[in-house]
Amino acid sequence: MSAPADIRPMVKALLAGQKRADYLQRIFLWIRFLTRGKAPTVKDVGDFVAHRYMRDQGVTWEKGRDFILYTSLRQRTLRHDPAALSEAMFATCRLIGRTIIEKQSGRRYETIEKNLKSALSKVSAFDGGGVTFSQPLSQEEEFAFNGFYNLRGYQSSLSQESLISELATCLEREGALLATEKQDLFAISDFVAVFAIAQMHLSELLWNKKTIGTLKAGTSSNKPDMLVVHIYCQPDPNKMNWVAELFTTTCNVRDWCDASLLPKRFSMGGSMIEGIPDWNVPLDLTPQGRLVRVVPTRS
């Protein structure tokens, strides 16, 4: 299939090193309808371009919803019924993902999923913390249930790598990228990821017409120099926000952010400590491809 006449020149310009956010915007708006269900990250970035500040569907929204259910189970704010527990447990299962589940459990994903479903079918009561079963669990059911019920922490599966891999596949299939140009596309993956971050930043995730979380650009807690997108949620209004990395990158904050966005340094105990950036303002890209604050214009 051939791409629209303007797409191929835009791709070539980007591969040549031009940092044109408007070209990426055009490409993602076009390609999002051609992913065939096999490039969810690419489709989601295109949808963020089209609907920047509010999302109620897509893979990012699904991960955000599952994280809300996961945190609600941890904070004991779930509805007190077996159906709510089942929903949160399977959300946790989806968050962790097949690869990590199989690696940590030593069992096939389908086996764990089957035993978890069987264990949940035996839940007769749930009071937010304690669980009552209608009959004893088998050893394998107990293994699956306890593994997710007591789980702490997860690692995001949405990443710069998945985005650029999906984009390369889509562009090549639609005739906008040559097979020999794939490495050139991977070489500009930082710029593509920074563009994606700007689209996701400050977007609200809606569920049942209510805001359940907010996406914010920032830096990784594990790798403080690397840009990420966090999800902030507060299942219990009387408790602190829960925060998790939803989209990870290999973009260094000092290479890809305007000076006004760089983490501030302060003195603590005689040492200089670098703070965590808090960017509660819209972000955009400069002509050089760096993230910058959007300054409101006065009417």
Secondary structure, DSSP 8 states (H G I E B T S, - for coil): ----TTHHHHHHHHHTT---HHHHHHHHHHHGGGSTTS-HHHHHHHHHHHSTTEESSSHHHHHHHHHHHHHHHHHT-S-SSHHHHHHHHHHHHHHH-HHHHHHHHSS-HHHHHHHHHHHHTTEEEE-SS-EEESS---HHHHHHHHHHHT-------EEHHHHHHHHHHHHHHTTSS-GGGHHHHHHTHHHHHHHHHHHHTT-EEEETTEEEEEEEEEE-SSSTTEEEEEEEE-SSTTS--EEEEEEEEEEEHHHHB-GGGS--EEEETTEEEE------S-EEE-TTS-EEE------
